[in-house]
Amino acid sequence: MDDVNLYVELDTYQVRACRRRYIYIIEYMDGDGTSIAEKHTGVGENVTMRRAMLTAILRGVGRIRRPSEVRVYTPAPCHDILAPLKNGQYGRWKGGGFLTSKGKPVRNADLWQQLEGAMGRHLWGEEHTGHTYRQLMRYELGKMAGHDKTKGGKA
C-alpha cells in the first residue's frame, strides 16, 4: 500500500457561498523512490467553503489509482472536514436517508456519497493542518485570482 499526502487550500474562508478557487497537491513516491508532487486547481461558482473543500478532496482522491494510505492536509478553518466519515456521523446519515437528526437534508450529500465510494479502496490517515506547501499554494491561488481579473472576470 502506497503512502499519499493530499494537500488542499482554498482562496477564501468566508462563510457565505461565493466563487472559490481551490488547489490541491498529491504527493507520493514513484516506483524508483522519487517523491512526486502533482498540482491541480479548480473553481467553484457560488459554493460554500465546505462544498469547495469536499470537491477538492474528492477530485484529489479520484486521481489516486492504487490502494493507498491517504493523509489529508487542510487549512485550520477546515480541520474537521472529514470528521463525519471518521466519527460515524456519515453512517447515521446514510442509514437515515441522508437526513439530519432534525429531519433536514444533509448538506452536500452528493459529495459525501461520492467521497465514501472513492475512499473505499484507501486507508485514511489522520488529517493535519500545517504543511510545507501552504505558502506556495496561497501564492498560486493569488495568481489564479489575478488571471481572472485580467480576463474580465470577478475575483
RADAUR-V233747 format. One record per backbone hydrogen bond with DSSP energy under -1.0 kcal/mol. CO is the residue of the C=O (numbers start at 1). NH is the residue of the N-H. E is the energy in kcal/mol with one decimal. If there is no record, write none. Layout:
co & nh & e
CO & NH & E
CO & NH & E
This chain:
co & nh & e
2 & 69 & -3.6
4 & 71 & -2.6
5 & 27 & -2.9
6 & 73 & -3.4
7 & 25 & -2.2
9 & 23 & -2.2
18 & 47 & -2.6
20 & 44 & -3.0
21 & 11 & -1.9
22 & 42 & -2.1
23 & 9 & -2.3
24 & 40 & -2.4
25 & 7 & -2.7
26 & 38 & -2.8
27 & 5 & -2.7
28 & 36 & -3.6
30 & 33 & -2.0
34 & 30 & -2.7
36 & 28 & -2.4
38 & 26 & -2.5
40 & 24 & -2.7
42 & 22 & -2.7
44 & 20 & -2.7
47 & 18 & -2.1
48 & 52 & -2.4
49 & 53 & -2.4
50 & 54 & -2.7
51 & 55 & -2.4
52 & 56 & -2.3
53 & 57 & -2.5
54 & 58 & -2.8
55 & 59 & -2.6
56 & 60 & -2.4
57 & 61 & -2.9
58 & 62 & -2.1
60 & 63 & -1.2
61 & 64 & -1.5
67 & 2 & -1.6
68 & 123 & -2.6
69 & 4 & -2.8
70 & 125 & -3.4
71 & 6 & -3.1
72 & 128 & -2.3
73 & 8 & -2.8
75 & 78 & -2.2
76 & 79 & -1.8
78 & 81 & -2.1
80 & 83 & -1.9
82 & 85 & -1.3
82 & 86 & -1.0
83 & 87 & -2.8
84 & 90 & -3.0
88 & 92 & -1.7
89 & 93 & -2.5
90 & 94 & -2.9
91 & 95 & -2.6
92 & 96 & -1.6
93 & 98 & -3.7
94 & 97 & -1.4
98 & 106 & -2.4
100 & 103 & -2.2
104 & 100 & -3.7
106 & 109 & -1.2
108 & 112 & -2.4
109 & 113 & -2.5
110 & 114 & -1.9
111 & 115 & -2.7
112 & 116 & -2.4
113 & 117 & -1.9
114 & 118 & -2.4
115 & 119 & -2.3
119 & 122 & -2.0
123 & 70 & -2.8
128 & 74 & -2.7
133 & 137 & -2.7
134 & 138 & -2.6
135 & 139 & -2.1
136 & 140 & -2.5
137 & 141 & -2.3
138 & 142 & -2.0
139 & 143 & -2.0
140 & 144 & -2.1
141 & 145 & -2.0
142 & 146 & -2.2
143 & 147 & -2.4
144 & 148 & -2.1
145 & 149 & -1.8
146 & 150 & -1.8
147 & 151 & -1.1
148 & 153 & -2.6
149 & 152 & -1.3
